[in-house]
């Protein structure tokens, strides 16, 4: 399993709109993507920064989303975010929720 994190600076007084936009527009797009597993979004108290973590079954599916759909998501969020979001990708090594065990060293 792979995870993709996006760190976003949310404009002042836009936390509620950010949350609504994710729920009504972004998450439905994610659910349509091949290999998408889950989305967790964390919002700093005060709503000025958010971290969105999406989980994917394969890195190729996460990469396809990044190329084909993520630019549309950025346009959707443009009026409520400041600057360029920071994107990073990870291989998931443990998860109690997704029942992933740590890989044993070879």
C-alpha positions, 0 to 999 in steps of 0.5 A: 500500500502507498500513501500520498500526503498533501500539505496545504495552507488554507486561507484565513476563515476558509476552514469550513469551506475547505472541509465542505469542498473536500467532502462534496467535490474532492472525495467523490473524485478520489472514490472513482480512481482505480486503486484508491483505498482511503482519505484522511484529512487533518486540519490544524486547530484554527484551520490554517493548515491541512494535511491530506493523506490518501491511501492507494493499493499501488504506486502506479494508481497514485501516480495516475491520479497525480497526473490525471485528476490532481490538477483538477483538484487544485483548481477546485481548491484554488480559491481557498488555499494559499501557495502551492501544496507540498506533495510527498509519497510513501510506502505504508509500513504499518497501519492498524486501520488497514491491517498492514504489518511491518515488513520483516527485514530480509 
